[in-house]
């Protein structure tokens, strides 16, 4: 696949952008590269966007050729080519101008759950003490975060964590996302006293998330999983 320029990442300049006009700069099979896109590519634990390009279904968005950058002890993918994976062979060619539209209802749920996961972790560590996160993923259904824990997480304390999260969310604090001063490819998420590295998409305020509920699962000896869900109607 060839591409004459790097894709402009419109999902960072406007995380609420639902559609865009773009030029096709690369095609390989069902994979399409555009000169600009509002589609977020899978990465940092966040699922890639789905939607459509010129009426053809986009089933996933991926990033190819990323380089791993180490910052603040975390290995984070940076750079790379954004690839839109179509369900069928493209009915357009390199050089054509197309209309691309994301599945906004799905994306919006992912945005809310992604910010909720950061809030959850902040209060989880406040309640239980800091733990090593061993994996995470977020889609439109839930956030799943895995931690190394020597003991089973107490259900009562988890209920307290959920209460603290929902109190914080209800305060409707502003959520900020911006490039790290150390590296423009690295993104930062900040809300009130909580700050962490994150290259995902997020709502503008916590009140947009609505209430959440937490569920724990034991994933074997020394492993605990916390699942974060939006309460019904959010």
PyMOL commands that set and color helices and strands:
alter all, ss='L'
color gray80, all
select helices_A, chain A and resi 10-13+104-128+155-170+206-208
alter helices_A, ss='H'
color red, helices_A
select strands_A, chain A and resi 8-9+19-28+31-34+36-37+51-53+56-64+67-71+74-78+81-86+97-102+132-138+143-148+176-179+187-191+194-197+212-218+223-230
alter strands_A, ss='S'
color yellow, strands_A
deselect
rebuild
show_as cartoon
